[in-house]
Amino acid sequence: MLFLDYTPDLSTIDLEIYKYVATHIDKVVYMRIRELAQETHSSTASILRFCKKFGCEGFSEFKIKLNLYQESLAQQPTSHAVDETSFAHFIQRSTESFYQERIQAAAKLLAEKELVIFIGTGSSNIMAEYGALYFSSIFSMAFHIEDPINHPVNFFNKSIAQNVCVIALSVSGENDAVINYLNHFITNDSAIISITNSEKSTIAKLSNVNIPYYISTERIGDSDITSQVPALYTVEYLAKEVQKLKRMGQN
């Protein structure tokens, strides 16, 4: 809180003073104690009690620390929470022949199938759910596997499985639950399309068609927070290309 690394015990009056100080730092560092008391509808005694809660003997010391705090904020480099350049580079790559060829190959494969199954875990599971919803306007049967670890696959006999295309979403391409699930479909001759961050991954290699998007990975501790924007873009792009092929087939 301001220049403290902890939150002091503030009364209702203290909180009103704090709100004013925090939003008017550039003014407060030049104010006299009576001016701050007037602006915060409090007394000079209240201001002094407030300063002591921030480890200062008086208002002058408080202003010195506040000014140093303001200067430290100004010296901190500004950074964007989102790296827009990585998205721009991805969009640029999506216009290149490599990406376009993979999209077209995947679209042709999908256009021949009757059932589409989306699969993913973690944040990719959310993309899988969205993908199934988005594709449901194109296919009469499009759904996602919410839990690949516990969801049975034995009810897919070979004749049904041959009309199935599984779309696997995974940033790392190394998720064991997804890999094990895909292996069941591979043995029954189902088609597999994967959307991953790299074509060198296991899931990519298990696929008939892999569409890699190559974006910088991000982690916080053990959590992967890599953006799903490229995966979302690819899902929607692929759906539109499949829709074009199906319309052409109907004409």
Sequence and secondary structure as in RCSB ss.txt:
>XXXX:A:sequence
MLFLDYTPDLSTIDLEIYKYVATHIDKVVYMRIRELAQETHSSTASILRFCKKFGCEGFSEFKIKLNLYQESLAQ
QPTSHAVDETSFAHFIQRSTESFYQERIQAAAKLLAEKELVIFIGTGSSNIMAEYGALYFSSIFSMAFHIEDPIN
HPVNFFNKSIAQNVCVIALSVSGENDAVINYLNHFITNDSAIISITNSEKSTIAKLSNVNIPYYISTERIGDSDI
TSQVPALYTVEYLAKEVQKLKRMGQN
>XXXX:A:secstr
 TT SS     HHHHHHHHHHHH HHHHTT  HHHHHHHTT  HHHHHHHHHHTT SSHHHHHHHHHHHHHHHHH
S    SS HHHHHHHHHHTTSHHHHHHHHHHHHHHHT SEEEEE  THHHHHHHHHHHHHTTT SEEEEES TTT
S  TT  HHHHTTEEEEEEESSS  HHHHHHHHHHHHTT EEEEEES TTSHHHHHSSEEEE      EETTEE 
   HHHHHHHHHHHHHHHHHHHHHH 
